[in-house]
Amino acid sequence: MKTYKTAEVASIIGIHPNTVRLYEKLGLIPRVKRQENGYRIFTEKHVEQMKLARLAFKVELIQNGLRKKWFRW
């Protein structure tokens, strides 16, 4: 199974590495395993879920304020 570092995921998705960390903190993706040094280890599943979250935020006008609803939780 291929794994990725935070910066690699950010590059693939086209977002800042801090946004990748935020998605985990907000629960938009499942918890990420960590190496002994604390670095996150992402999988293809995480990458695909982030792509899906990004897509959902892009169509938020259609979804009637999805972003606002999410961040009120």
All heavy atoms as a GROMACS GRO file, in nm:
protein
  619
    1MET      N    1   0.083  -0.117   0.000
    1MET     CA    2   0.000   0.000   0.000
    1MET      C    3   0.089   0.125   0.000
    1MET      O    4   0.181   0.137   0.080
    1MET     CB    5  -0.090  -0.003   0.123
    1MET     CG    6  -0.164   0.126   0.146
    1MET     SD    7  -0.284   0.125   0.281
    1MET     CE    8  -0.188   0.075   0.420
    2LYS      N    9   0.059   0.216  -0.091
    2LYS     CA   10   0.136   0.340  -0.101
    2LYS      C   11   0.097   0.435   0.011
    2LYS      O   12  -0.019   0.446   0.047
    2LYS     CB   13   0.110   0.407  -0.236
    2LYS     CG   14   0.188   0.534  -0.253
    2LYS     CD   15   0.225   0.556  -0.396
    2LYS     CE   16   0.292   0.690  -0.417
    2LYS     NZ   17   0.419   0.708  -0.353
    3THR      N   18   0.196   0.500   0.068
    3THR     CA   19   0.171   0.598   0.173
    3THR      C   20   0.229   0.733   0.130
    3THR      O   21   0.315   0.740   0.043
    3THR     CB   22   0.233   0.555   0.308
    3THR    OG1   23   0.374   0.539   0.292
    3THR    CG2   24   0.169   0.426   0.357
    4TYR      N   25   0.180   0.838   0.196
    4TYR     CA   26   0.219   0.973   0.160
    4TYR      C   27   0.248   1.055   0.285
    4TYR      O   28   0.187   1.034   0.389
    4TYR     CB   29   0.106   1.044   0.084
    4TYR     CG   30   0.060   0.970  -0.039
    4TYR    CD1   31  -0.043   0.877  -0.031
    4TYR    CD2   32   0.118   0.994  -0.163
    4TYR    CE1   33  -0.087   0.809  -0.144
    4TYR    CE2   34   0.074   0.927  -0.276
    4TYR     CZ   35  -0.028   0.834  -0.266
    4TYR     OH   36  -0.070   0.767  -0.377
    5LYS      N   37   0.335   1.154   0.268
    5LYS     CA   38   0.360   1.252   0.373
    5LYS      C   39   0.262   1.368   0.354
    5LYS      O   40   0.201   1.382   0.248
    5LYS     CB   41   0.504   1.305   0.362
    5LYS     CG   42   0.608   1.198   0.384
    5LYS     CD   43   0.746   1.255   0.363
    5LYS     CE   44   0.851   1.147   0.380
    5LYS     NZ   45   0.986   1.196   0.354
    6THR      N   46   0.249   1.452   0.454
    6THR     CA   47   0.156   1.564   0.449
    6THR      C   48   0.181   1.652   0.327
    6THR      O   49   0.088   1.687   0.254
    6THR     CB   50   0.166   1.649   0.578
    6THR    OG1   51   0.141   1.564   0.690
    6THR    CG2   52   0.065   1.762   0.576
    7ALA      N   53   0.305   1.687   0.302
    7ALA     CA   54   0.338   1.773   0.188
    7ALA      C   55   0.304   1.707   0.055
    7ALA      O   56   0.262   1.775  -0.039
    7ALA     CB   57   0.486   1.811   0.192
    8GLU      N   58   0.321   1.575   0.047
    8GLU     CA   59   0.288   1.504  -0.076
    8GLU      C   60   0.137   1.508  -0.102
    8GLU      O   61   0.094   1.531  -0.215
    8GLU     CB   62   0.336   1.359  -0.068
    8GLU     CG   63   0.486   1.345  -0.068
    8GLU     CD   64   0.532   1.203  -0.040
    8GLU    OE1   65   0.469   1.132   0.041
    8GLU    OE2   66   0.634   1.164  -0.100
    9VAL      N   67   0.060   1.486   0.002
    9VAL     CA   68  -0.086   1.492  -0.011
    9VAL      C   69  -0.129   1.632  -0.053
    9VAL      O   70  -0.211   1.649  -0.144
    9VAL     CB   71  -0.156   1.450   0.121
    9VAL    CG1   72  -0.305   1.474   0.112
    9VAL    CG2   73  -0.126   1.305   0.154
   10ALA      N   74  -0.072   1.732   0.011
   10ALA     CA   75  -0.106   1.871  -0.023
   10ALA      C   76  -0.077   1.899  -0.169
   10ALA      O   77  -0.158   1.962  -0.238
   10ALA     CB   78  -0.028   1.966   0.067
   11SER      N   79   0.035   1.852  -0.219
   11SER     CA   80   0.072   1.872  -0.358
   11SER      C   81  -0.026   1.802  -0.453
   11SER      O   82  -0.067   1.858  -0.554
   11SER     CB   83   0.214   1.822  -0.381
   11SER     OG   84   0.250   1.836  -0.516
   12ILE      N   85  -0.063   1.680  -0.420
   12ILE     CA   86  -0.157   1.603  -0.503
   12ILE      C   87  -0.292   1.674  -0.511
   12ILE      O   88  -0.351   1.685  -0.618
   12ILE     CB   89  -0.175   1.461  -0.447
   12ILE    CG1   90  -0.048   1.379  -0.464
   12ILE    CG2   91  -0.294   1.390  -0.512
   12ILE    CD1   92  -0.045   1.248  -0.387
   13ILE      N   93  -0.340   1.722  -0.397
   13ILE     CA   94  -0.473   1.784  -0.389
   13ILE      C   95  -0.469   1.929  -0.438
   13ILE      O   96  -0.568   1.982  -0.485
   13ILE     CB   97  -0.527   1.779  -0.244
   13ILE    CG1   98  -0.526   1.637  -0.190
   13ILE    CG2   99  -0.667   1.838  -0.235
   13ILE    CD1  100  -0.616   1.541  -0.260
   14GLY      N  101  -0.355   1.993  -0.423
   14GLY     CA  102  -0.343   2.134  -0.462
   14GLY      C  103  -0.383   2.229  -0.351
   14GLY      O  104  -0.445   2.332  -0.375
   15ILE      N  105  -0.350   2.190  -0.227
   15ILE     CA  106  -0.383   2.272  -0.110
   15ILE      C  107  -0.258   2.289  -0.024
   15ILE      O  108  -0.156   2.224  -0.047
   15ILE     CB  109  -0.498   2.210  -0.027
   15ILE    CG1  110  -0.463   2.067   0.017
   15ILE    CG2  111  -0.628   2.211  -0.106
   15ILE    CD1  112  -0.569   2.000   0.102
   16HIS      N  113  -0.267   2.374   0.074
   16HIS     CA  114  -0.156   2.398   0.167
   16HIS      C  115  -0.147   2.281   0.265
   16HIS      O  116  -0.250   2.224   0.304
   16HIS     CB  117  -0.180   2.529   0.242
   16HIS     CG  118  -0.061   2.577   0.316
   16HIS    ND1  119  -0.027   2.531   0.441
   16HIS    CD2  120   0.034   2.668   0.281
   16HIS    CE1  121   0.084   2.590   0.481
   16HIS    NE2  122   0.122   2.675   0.386
   17PRO      N  123  -0.027   2.242   0.309
   17PRO     CA  124  -0.014   2.134   0.408
   17PRO      C  125  -0.095   2.158   0.535
   17PRO      O  126  -0.147   2.063   0.594
   17PRO     CB  127   0.136   2.130   0.437
   17PRO     CG  128   0.199   2.180   0.312
   17PRO     CD  129   0.105   2.286   0.259
   18ASN      N  130  -0.109   2.284   0.577
   18ASN     CA  131  -0.191   2.311   0.696
   18ASN      C  132  -0.338   2.275   0.674
   18ASN      O  133  -0.407   2.236   0.767
   18ASN     CB  134  -0.180   2.458   0.736
   18ASN     CG  135  -0.046   2.490   0.798
   18ASN    OD1  136   0.028   2.401   0.840
   18ASN    ND2  137  -0.011   2.618   0.801
   19THR      N  138  -0.384   2.286   0.549
   19THR     CA  139  -0.522   2.248   0.518
   19THR      C  140  -0.540   2.098   0.530
   19THR      O  141  -0.643   2.051   0.577
   19THR     CB  142  -0.560   2.297   0.376
   19THR    OG1  143  -0.536   2.438   0.367
   19THR    CG2  144  -0.705   2.268   0.345
   20VAL      N  145  -0.438   2.023   0.492
   20VAL     CA  146  -0.443   1.877   0.507
   20VAL      C  147  -0.459   1.843   0.656
   20VAL      O  148  -0.544   1.762   0.693
   20VAL     CB  149  -0.315   1.812   0.450
   20VAL    CG1  150  -0.312   1.662   0.480
   20VAL    CG2  151  -0.304   1.838   0.300
   21ARG      N  152  -0.381   1.908   0.739
   21ARG     CA  153  -0.390   1.883   0.884
   21ARG      C  154  -0.527   1.925   0.939
   21ARG      O  155  -0.584   1.858   1.024
   21ARG     CB  156  -0.279   1.959   0.955
   21ARG     CG  157  -0.140   1.908   0.921
   21ARG     CD  158  -0.031   1.990   0.992
   21ARG     NE  159   0.098   1.962   0.936
   21ARG     CZ  160   0.162   2.040   0.849
   21ARG    NH1  161   0.111   2.155   0.810
   21ARG    NH2  162   0.280   2.005   0.802
   22LEU      N  163  -0.579   2.035   0.888
   22LEU     CA  164  -0.710   2.084   0.931
   22LEU      C  165  -0.820   1.984   0.897
   22LEU      O  166  -0.910   1.961   0.978
   22LEU     CB  167  -0.739   2.220   0.868
   22LEU     CG  168  -0.874   2.282   0.903
   22LEU    CD1  169  -0.882   2.313   1.053
   22LEU    CD2  170  -0.896   2.408   0.820
   23TYR      N  171  -0.813   1.925   0.779
   23TYR     CA  172  -0.914   1.826   0.739
   23TYR      C  173  -0.918   1.709   0.838
   23TYR      O  174  -1.024   1.659   0.870
   23TYR     CB  175  -0.886   1.775   0.598
   23TYR     CG  176  -0.933   1.868   0.488
   23TYR    CD1  177  -0.962   2.002   0.512
   23TYR    CD2  178  -0.948   1.822   0.359
   23TYR    CE1  179  -1.004   2.085   0.411
   23TYR    CE2  180  -0.991   1.906   0.257
   23TYR     CZ  181  -1.018   2.036   0.285
   23TYR     OH  182  -1.062   2.119   0.184
   24GLU      N  183  -0.801   1.669   0.884
   24GLU     CA  184  -0.798   1.562   0.984
   24GLU      C  185  -0.858   1.611   1.115
   24GLU      O  186  -0.941   1.542   1.176
   24GLU     CB  187  -0.655   1.512   1.007
   24GLU     CG  188  -0.650   1.402   1.111
   24GLU     CD  189  -0.509   1.364   1.154
   24GLU    OE1  190  -0.413   1.439   1.126
   24GLU    OE2  191  -0.496   1.260   1.218
   25LYS      N  192  -0.818   1.729   1.157
   25LYS     CA  193  -0.867   1.784   1.285
   25LYS      C  194  -1.019   1.799   1.285
   25LYS      O  195  -1.084   1.772   1.386
   25LYS     CB  196  -0.801   1.920   1.308
   25LYS     CG  197  -0.841   1.986   1.437
   25LYS     CD  198  -0.770   2.119   1.455
   25LYS     CE  199  -0.816   2.188   1.582
   25LYS     NZ  200  -0.748   2.318   1.600
   26LEU      N  201  -1.076   1.839   1.171
   26LEU     CA  202  -1.220   1.859   1.161
   26LEU      C  203  -1.297   1.729   1.139
   26LEU      O  204  -1.420   1.729   1.139
   26LEU     CB  205  -1.252   1.956   1.046
   26LEU     CG  206  -1.203   2.099   1.065
   26LEU    CD1  207  -1.229   2.179   0.939
   26LEU    CD2  208  -1.270   2.162   1.186
   27GLY      N  209  -1.224   1.620   1.116
   27GLY     CA  210  -1.290   1.492   1.095
   27GLY      C  211  -1.340   1.471   0.954
   27GLY      O  212  -1.425   1.385   0.930
   28LEU      N  213  -1.289   1.548   0.858
   28LEU     CA  214  -1.329   1.529   0.719
   28LEU      C  215  -1.266   1.404   0.659
   28LEU      O  216  -1.313   1.353   0.559
   28LEU     CB  217  -1.290   1.652   0.636
   28LEU     CG  218  -1.362   1.780   0.671
   28LEU    CD1  219  -1.305   1.897   0.592
   28LEU    CD2  220  -1.511   1.768   0.646
   29ILE      N  221  -1.160   1.358   0.722
   29ILE     CA  222  -1.095   1.232   0.684
   29ILE      C  223  -1.074   1.152   0.812
   29ILE      O  224  -1.074   1.208   0.921
   29ILE     CB  225  -0.960   1.256   0.612
   29ILE    CG1  226  -0.862   1.330   0.703
   29ILE    CG2  227  -0.979   1.328   0.481
   29ILE    CD1  228  -0.720   1.337   0.649
   30PRO      N  229  -1.057   1.021   0.799
   30PRO     CA  230  -1.032   0.940   0.919
   30PRO      C  231  -0.898   0.976   0.984
   30PRO      O  232  -0.810   1.034   0.921
   30PRO     CB  233  -1.027   0.796   0.867
   30PRO     CG  234  -1.069   0.800   0.727
   30PRO     CD  235  -1.064   0.940   0.679
   31ARG      N  236  -0.884   0.941   1.109
   31ARG     CA  237  -0.759   0.962   1.181
   31ARG      C  238  -0.644   0.903   1.101
   31ARG      O  239  -0.655   0.798   1.040
   31ARG     CB  240  -0.763   0.892   1.317
   31ARG     CG  241  -0.837   0.970   1.420
   31ARG     CD  242  -0.753   1.083   1.455
   31ARG     NE  243  -0.766   1.124   1.594
   31ARG     CZ  244  -0.732   1.244   1.628
   31ARG    NH1  245  -0.687   1.328   1.540
   31ARG    NH2  246  -0.741   1.281   1.753
   32VAL      N  247  -0.532   0.972   1.105
   32VAL     CA  248  -0.414   0.931   1.030
   32VAL      C  249  -0.314   0.868   1.127
   32VAL      O  250  -0.288   0.922   1.234
   32VAL     CB  251  -0.350   1.054   0.961
   32VAL    CG1  252  -0.226   1.015   0.885
   32VAL    CG2  253  -0.451   1.120   0.869
   33LYS      N  254  -0.260   0.754   1.087
   33LYS     CA  255  -0.156   0.691   1.169
   33LYS      C  256  -0.032   0.778   1.165
   33LYS      O  257  -0.011   0.856   1.072
   33LYS     CB  258  -0.125   0.551   1.117
   33LYS     CG  259  -0.235   0.453   1.140
   33LYS     CD  260  -0.194   0.315   1.099
   33LYS     CE  261  -0.308   0.218   1.125
   33LYS     NZ  262  -0.272   0.081   1.092
   34ARG      N  263   0.050   0.762   1.266
   34ARG     CA  264   0.172   0.842   1.275
   34ARG      C  265   0.294   0.754   1.292
   34ARG      O  266   0.287   0.646   1.350
   34ARG     CB  267   0.162   0.940   1.391
   34ARG     CG  268   0.054   1.044   1.366
   34ARG     CD  269   0.045   1.140   1.483
   34ARG     NE  270  -0.057   1.238   1.462
   34ARG     CZ  271  -0.033   1.367   1.440
   34ARG    NH1  272   0.090   1.412   1.437
   34ARG    NH2  273  -0.132   1.451   1.421
   35GLN      N  274   0.404   0.804   1.242
   35GLN     CA  275   0.532   0.737   1.262
   35GLN      C  276   0.577   0.764   1.404
   35GLN      O  277   0.518   0.844   1.476
   35GLN     CB  278   0.635   0.792   1.163
   35GLN     CG  279   0.602   0.766   1.019
   35GLN     CD  280   0.703   0.831   0.925
   35GLN    OE1  281   0.780   0.918   0.964
   35GLN    NE2  282   0.699   0.790   0.799
   36GLU      N  283   0.683   0.698   1.445
   36GLU     CA  284   0.735   0.718   1.580
   36GLU      C  285   0.773   0.864   1.607
   36GLU      O  286   0.763   0.913   1.719
   36GLU     CB  287   0.856   0.627   1.605
   36GLU     CG  288   0.818   0.482   1.621
   36GLU     CD  289   0.940   0.397   1.651
   36GLU    OE1  290   1.041   0.450   1.701
   36GLU    OE2  291   0.932   0.275   1.625
   37ASN      N  292   0.816   0.933   1.502
   37ASN     CA  293   0.855   1.074   1.517
   37ASN      C  294   0.735   1.169   1.513
   37ASN      O  295   0.752   1.290   1.521
   37ASN     CB  296   0.957   1.113   1.411
   37ASN     CG  297   0.904   1.096   1.270
   37ASN    OD1  298   0.786   1.069   1.248
   37ASN    ND2  299   0.992   1.111   1.173
   38GLY      N  300   0.615   1.115   1.499
   38GLY     CA  301   0.493   1.197   1.500
   38GLY      C  302   0.443   1.238   1.363
   38GLY      O  303   0.336   1.296   1.351
   39TYR      N  304   0.520   1.210   1.259
   39TYR     CA  305   0.478   1.248   1.124
   39TYR      C  306   0.358   1.164   1.081
   39TYR      O  307   0.351   1.044   1.110
   39TYR     CB  308   0.592   1.228   1.024
   39TYR     CG  309   0.704   1.329   1.033
   39TYR    CD1  310   0.714   1.419   1.138
   39TYR    CD2  311   0.801   1.335   0.935
   39TYR    CE1  312   0.817   1.511   1.146
   39TYR    CE2  313   0.905   1.427   0.941
   39TYR     CZ  314   0.911   1.514   1.047
   39TYR     OH  315   1.013   1.606   1.053
   40ARG      N  316   0.267   1.227   1.013
   40ARG     CA  317   0.147   1.158   0.965
   40ARG      C  318   0.180   1.067   0.847
   40ARG      O  319   0.266   1.100   0.765
   40ARG     CB  320   0.042   1.260   0.923
   40ARG     CG  321  -0.016   1.338   1.037
   40ARG     CD  322  -0.100   1.454   0.985
   40ARG     NE  323  -0.165   1.526   1.092
   40ARG     CZ  324  -0.109   1.622   1.164
   40ARG    NH1  325   0.015   1.659   1.138
   40ARG    NH2  326  -0.175   1.680   1.261
   41ILE      N  327   0.108   0.956   0.838
   41ILE     CA  328   0.123   0.861   0.727
   41ILE      C  329  -0.015   0.849   0.661
   41ILE      O  330  -0.105   0.785   0.714
   41ILE     CB  331   0.168   0.723   0.775
   41ILE    CG1  332   0.295   0.734   0.858
   41ILE    CG2  333   0.185   0.629   0.658
   41ILE    CD1  334   0.333   0.605   0.929
   42PHE      N  335  -0.031   0.912   0.545
   42PHE     CA  336  -0.157   0.909   0.472
   42PHE      C  337  -0.159   0.793   0.374
   42PHE      O  338  -0.055   0.749   0.326
   42PHE     CB  339  -0.177   1.040   0.396
   42PHE     CG  340  -0.194   1.159   0.485
   42PHE    CD1  341  -0.084   1.235   0.523
   42PHE    CD2  342  -0.319   1.195   0.532
   42PHE    CE1  343  -0.099   1.345   0.605
   42PHE    CE2  344  -0.335   1.306   0.614
   42PHE     CZ  345  -0.225   1.380   0.650
   43THR      N  346  -0.278   0.746   0.341
   43THR     CA  347  -0.296   0.639   0.243
   43THR      C  348  -0.377   0.692   0.125
   43THR      O  349  -0.426   0.806   0.127
   43THR     CB  350  -0.372   0.520   0.304
   43THR    OG1  351  -0.504   0.563   0.338
   43THR    CG2  352  -0.301   0.466   0.427
   44GLU      N  353  -0.395   0.610   0.024
   44GLU     CA  354  -0.478   0.646  -0.091
   44GLU      C  355  -0.620   0.681  -0.046
   44GLU      O  356  -0.683   0.770  -0.102
   44GLU     CB  357  -0.485   0.531  -0.192
   44GLU     CG  358  -0.364   0.518  -0.279
   44GLU     CD  359  -0.349   0.633  -0.377
   44GLU    OE1  360  -0.451   0.687  -0.426
   44GLU    OE2  361  -0.234   0.671  -0.405
   45LYS      N  362  -0.669   0.611   0.055
   45LYS     CA  363  -0.804   0.637   0.107
   45LYS      C  364  -0.814   0.782   0.155
   45LYS      O  365  -0.912   0.850   0.126
   45LYS     CB  366  -0.836   0.541   0.220
   45LYS     CG  367  -0.974   0.557   0.279
   45LYS     CD  368  -0.998   0.454   0.389
   45LYS     CE  369  -1.136   0.472   0.450
   45LYS     NZ  370  -1.161   0.375   0.556
   46HIS      N  371  -0.715   0.828   0.227
   46HIS     CA  372  -0.714   0.966   0.275
   46HIS      C  373  -0.714   1.065   0.158
   46HIS      O  374  -0.786   1.164   0.160
   46HIS     CB  375  -0.593   0.992   0.365
   46HIS     CG  376  -0.595   0.917   0.492
   46HIS    ND1  377  -0.510   0.812   0.515
   46HIS    CD2  378  -0.672   0.931   0.603
   46HIS    CE1  379  -0.534   0.764   0.637
   46HIS    NE2  380  -0.632   0.834   0.692
   47VAL      N  381  -0.631   1.036   0.059
   47VAL     CA  382  -0.622   1.124  -0.058
   47VAL      C  383  -0.757   1.133  -0.128
   47VAL      O  384  -0.805   1.243  -0.160
   47VAL     CB  385  -0.512   1.076  -0.155
   47VAL    CG1  386  -0.514   1.156  -0.284
   47VAL    CG2  387  -0.375   1.084  -0.090
   48GLU      N  388  -0.822   1.020  -0.149
   48GLU     CA  389  -0.951   1.019  -0.217
   48GLU      C  390  -1.058   1.091  -0.135
   48GLU      O  391  -1.142   1.162  -0.190
   48GLU     CB  392  -0.994   0.876  -0.249
   48GLU     CG  393  -0.907   0.808  -0.352
   48GLU     CD  394  -0.898   0.884  -0.483
   48GLU    OE1  395  -1.002   0.932  -0.533
   48GLU    OE2  396  -0.786   0.896  -0.537
   49GLN      N  397  -1.055   1.076  -0.004
   49GLN     CA  398  -1.153   1.144   0.080
   49GLN      C  399  -1.131   1.295   0.081
   49GLN      O  400  -1.226   1.371   0.086
   49GLN     CB  401  -1.151   1.086   0.221
   49GLN     CG  402  -1.211   0.948   0.224
   49GLN     CD  403  -1.203   0.882   0.359
   49GLN    OE1  404  -1.112   0.908   0.437
   49GLN    NE2  405  -1.297   0.794   0.386
   50MET      N  406  -1.006   1.337   0.074
   50MET     CA  407  -0.979   1.481   0.066
   50MET      C  408  -1.026   1.537  -0.068
   50MET      O  409  -1.080   1.648  -0.073
   50MET     CB  410  -0.831   1.508   0.086
   50MET     CG  411  -0.793   1.509   0.232
   50MET     SD  412  -0.626   1.566   0.254
   50MET     CE  413  -0.561   1.426   0.341
   51LYS      N  414  -1.006   1.462  -0.174
   51LYS     CA  415  -1.057   1.506  -0.305
   51LYS      C  416  -1.209   1.522  -0.300
   51LYS      O  417  -1.264   1.619  -0.352
   51LYS     CB  418  -1.019   1.405  -0.413
   51LYS     CG  419  -0.873   1.407  -0.451
   51LYS     CD  420  -0.844   1.302  -0.557
   51LYS     CE  421  -0.698   1.297  -0.595
   51LYS     NZ  422  -0.670   1.192  -0.694
   52LEU      N  423  -1.275   1.429  -0.236
   52LEU     CA  424  -1.420   1.434  -0.223
   52LEU      C  425  -1.463   1.555  -0.140
   52LEU      O  426  -1.557   1.627  -0.175
   52LEU     CB  427  -1.473   1.306  -0.160
   52LEU     CG  428  -1.624   1.294  -0.145
   52LEU    CD1  429  -1.692   1.302  -0.279
   52LEU    CD2  430  -1.659   1.164  -0.075
   53ALA      N  431  -1.394   1.582  -0.031
   53ALA     CA  432  -1.425   1.697   0.053
   53ALA      C  433  -1.406   1.826  -0.026
   53ALA      O  434  -1.489   1.917  -0.019
   53ALA     CB  435  -1.337   1.697   0.179
   54ARG      N  436  -1.298   1.835  -0.103
   54ARG     CA  437  -1.273   1.954  -0.185
   54ARG      C  438  -1.384   1.974  -0.286
   54ARG      O  439  -1.431   2.085  -0.308
   54ARG     CB  440  -1.139   1.942  -0.257
   54ARG     CG  441  -1.017   1.940  -0.168
   54ARG     CD  442  -0.995   2.065  -0.092
   54ARG     NE  443  -0.962   2.176  -0.182
   54ARG     CZ  444  -0.946   2.300  -0.143
   54ARG    NH1  445  -0.960   2.332  -0.016
   54ARG    NH2  446  -0.917   2.394  -0.228
   55LEU      N  447  -1.428   1.865  -0.347
   55LEU     CA  448  -1.536   1.873  -0.444
   55LEU      C  449  -1.664   1.922  -0.378
   55LEU      O  450  -1.735   2.007  -0.432
   55LEU     CB  451  -1.557   1.736  -0.510
   55LEU     CG  452  -1.666   1.729  -0.615
   55LEU    CD1  453  -1.635   1.822  -0.732
   55LEU    CD2  454  -1.680   1.585  -0.664
   56ALA      N  455  -1.693   1.871  -0.260
   56ALA     CA  456  -1.813   1.912  -0.187
   56ALA      C  457  -1.809   2.061  -0.156
   56ALA      O  458  -1.910   2.132  -0.168
   56ALA     CB  459  -1.827   1.832  -0.058
   57PHE      N  460  -1.693   2.113  -0.119
   57PHE     CA  461  -1.681   2.256  -0.089
   57PHE      C  462  -1.695   2.340  -0.216
   57PHE      O  463  -1.744   2.451  -0.211
   57PHE     CB  464  -1.549   2.287  -0.019
   57PHE     CG  465  -1.547   2.244   0.125
   57PHE    CD1  466  -1.433   2.187   0.179
   57PHE    CD2  467  -1.657   2.262   0.207
   57PHE    CE1  468  -1.429   2.148   0.312
   57PHE    CE2  469  -1.654   2.224   0.340
   57PHE     CZ  470  -1.540   2.167   0.392
   58LYS      N  471  -1.651   2.287  -0.330
   58LYS     CA  472  -1.661   2.362  -0.456
   58LYS      C  473  -1.806   2.378  -0.501
   58LYS      O  474  -1.839   2.475  -0.567
   58LYS     CB  475  -1.580   2.292  -0.566
   58LYS     CG  476  -1.432   2.311  -0.552
   58LYS     CD  477  -1.358   2.243  -0.664
   58LYS     CE  478  -1.209   2.258  -0.646
   58LYS     NZ  479  -1.134   2.192  -0.753
   59VAL      N  480  -1.890   2.283  -0.467
   59VAL     CA  481  -2.030   2.290  -0.510
   59VAL      C  482  -2.121   2.335  -0.397
   59VAL      O  483  -2.240   2.308  -0.397
   59VAL     CB  484  -2.080   2.155  -0.568
   59VAL    CG1  485  -2.005   2.120  -0.694
   59VAL    CG2  486  -2.072   2.045  -0.466
   60GLU      N  487  -2.066   2.407  -0.302
   60GLU     CA  488  -2.144   2.444  -0.185
   60GLU      C  489  -2.264   2.532  -0.220
   60GLU      O  490  -2.363   2.531  -0.148
   60GLU     CB  491  -2.058   2.510  -0.078
   60GLU     CG  492  -2.020   2.653  -0.107
   60GLU     CD  493  -1.949   2.715   0.011
   60GLU    OE1  494  -2.016   2.753   0.107
   60GLU    OE2  495  -1.826   2.722   0.005
   61LEU      N  496  -2.257   2.607  -0.329
   61LEU     CA  497  -2.373   2.688  -0.368
   61LEU      C  498  -2.492   2.598  -0.397
   61LEU      O  499  -2.605   2.628  -0.362
   61LEU     CB  500  -2.340   2.774  -0.490
   61LEU     CG  501  -2.237   2.884  -0.466
   61LEU    CD1  502  -2.206   2.955  -0.596
   61LEU    CD2  503  -2.288   2.983  -0.363
   62ILE      N  504  -2.465   2.486  -0.461
   62ILE     CA  505  -2.570   2.389  -0.490
   62ILE      C  506  -2.618   2.323  -0.361
   62ILE      O  507  -2.734   2.292  -0.344
   62ILE     CB  508  -2.519   2.282  -0.588
   62ILE    CG1  509  -2.482   2.349  -0.721
   62ILE    CG2  510  -2.621   2.172  -0.609
   62ILE    CD1  511  -2.408   2.259  -0.817
   63GLN      N  512  -2.528   2.305  -0.267
   63GLN     CA  513  -2.559   2.235  -0.143
   63GLN      C  514  -2.616   2.327  -0.035
   63GLN      O  515  -2.628   2.288   0.080
   63GLN     CB  516  -2.434   2.166  -0.089
   63GLN     CG  517  -2.375   2.063  -0.183
   63GLN     CD  518  -2.472   1.951  -0.210
   63GLN    OE1  519  -2.549   1.913  -0.124
   63GLN    NE2  520  -2.468   1.895  -0.329
   64ASN      N  521  -2.647   2.451  -0.071
   64ASN     CA  522  -2.709   2.545   0.022
   64ASN      C  523  -2.622   2.572   0.145
   64ASN      O  524  -2.664   2.557   0.259
   64ASN     CB  525  -2.848   2.494   0.063
   64ASN     CG  526  -2.928   2.603   0.132
   64ASN    OD1  527  -2.902   2.720   0.114
   64ASN    ND2  528  -3.026   2.563   0.210
   65GLY      N  529  -2.499   2.613   0.122
   65GLY     CA  530  -2.413   2.654   0.232
   65GLY      C  531  -2.350   2.540   0.309
   65GLY      O  532  -2.337   2.546   0.431
   66LEU      N  533  -2.307   2.436   0.241
   66LEU     CA  534  -2.248   2.318   0.305
   66LEU      C  535  -2.134   2.357   0.398
   66LEU      O  536  -2.126   2.311   0.512
   66LEU     CB  537  -2.197   2.221   0.200
   66LEU     CG  538  -2.122   2.098   0.247
   66LEU    CD1  539  -2.215   2.010   0.330
   66LEU    CD2  540  -2.069   2.020   0.129
   67ARG      N  541  -2.047   2.445   0.353
   67ARG     CA  542  -1.932   2.485   0.434
   67ARG      C  543  -1.978   2.549   0.565
   67ARG      O  544  -1.928   2.517   0.672
   67ARG     CB  545  -1.843   2.582   0.356
   67ARG     CG  546  -1.716   2.620   0.428
   67ARG     CD  547  -1.639   2.727   0.353
   67ARG     NE  548  -1.623   2.696   0.214
   67ARG     CZ  549  -1.507   2.676   0.154
   67ARG    NH1  550  -1.397   2.684   0.221
   67ARG    NH2  551  -1.499   2.648   0.027
   68LYS      N  552  -2.075   2.638   0.559
   68LYS     CA  553  -2.124   2.704   0.679
   68LYS      C  554  -2.186   2.604   0.776
   68LYS      O  555  -2.165   2.609   0.896
   68LYS     CB  556  -2.225   2.811   0.643
   68LYS     CG  557  -2.165   2.931   0.576
   68LYS     CD  558  -2.271   3.032   0.539
   68LYS     CE  559  -2.211   3.144   0.458
   68LYS     NZ  560  -2.312   3.237   0.409
   69LYS      N  561  -2.261   2.509   0.722
   69LYS     CA  562  -2.323   2.407   0.806
   69LYS      C  563  -2.216   2.322   0.874
   69LYS      O  564  -2.227   2.289   0.991
   69LYS     CB  565  -2.416   2.317   0.723
   69LYS     CG  566  -2.542   2.386   0.681
   69LYS     CD  567  -2.628   2.294   0.597
   69LYS     CE  568  -2.749   2.366   0.545
   69LYS     NZ  569  -2.829   2.282   0.458
   70TRP      N  570  -2.114   2.284   0.799
   70TRP     CA  571  -2.009   2.198   0.854
   70TRP      C  572  -1.938   2.267   0.968
   70TRP      O  573  -1.916   2.209   1.073
   70TRP     CB  574  -1.910   2.160   0.745
   70TRP     CG  575  -1.802   2.076   0.802
   70TRP    CD1  576  -1.679   2.117   0.842
   70TRP    CD2  577  -1.807   1.938   0.835
   70TRP    NE1  578  -1.608   2.014   0.896
   70TRP    CE2  579  -1.684   1.903   0.893
   70TRP    CE3  580  -1.904   1.840   0.821
   70TRP    CZ2  581  -1.657   1.774   0.935
   70TRP    CZ3  582  -1.876   1.712   0.863
   70TRP    CH2  583  -1.755   1.680   0.919
   71PHE      N  584  -1.901   2.393   0.950
   71PHE     CA  585  -1.820   2.460   1.048
   71PHE      C  586  -1.901   2.508   1.168
   71PHE      O  587  -1.845   2.553   1.267
   71PHE     CB  588  -1.742   2.576   0.985
   71PHE     CG  589  -1.629   2.526   0.901
   71PHE    CD1  590  -1.634   2.532   0.763
   71PHE    CD2  591  -1.518   2.468   0.959
   71PHE    CE1  592  -1.531   2.484   0.686
   71PHE    CE2  593  -1.414   2.419   0.882
   71PHE     CZ  594  -1.420   2.427   0.746
   72ARG      N  595  -2.032   2.496   1.167
   72ARG     CA  596  -2.114   2.527   1.284
   72ARG      C  597  -2.113   2.411   1.383
   72ARG      O  598  -2.147   2.428   1.498
   72ARG     CB  599  -2.258   2.556   1.242
   72ARG     CG  600  -2.282   2.702   1.220
   72ARG     CD  601  -2.427   2.729   1.203
   72ARG     NE  602  -2.450   2.736   1.060
   72ARG     CZ  603  -2.563   2.711   0.999
   72ARG    NH1  604  -2.669   2.679   1.068
   72ARG    NH2  605  -2.575   2.719   0.870
   73TRP      N  606  -2.079   2.291   1.340
   73TRP     CA  607  -2.082   2.174   1.428
   73TRP      C  608  -1.986   2.190   1.536
   73TRP      O  609  -1.911   2.199   1.593
   73TRP     CB  610  -2.054   2.046   1.352
   73TRP     CG  611  -2.169   2.007   1.265
   73TRP    CD1  612  -2.288   2.068   1.249
   73TRP    CD2  613  -2.173   1.894   1.178
   73TRP    NE1  614  -2.364   2.003   1.159
   73TRP    CE2  615  -2.298   1.894   1.115
   73TRP    CE3  616  -2.086   1.793   1.151
   73TRP    CZ2  617  -2.336   1.798   1.023
   73TRP    CZ3  618  -2.123   1.697   1.060
   73TRP    CH2  619  -2.247   1.700   0.997
   0.00000   0.00000   0.00000
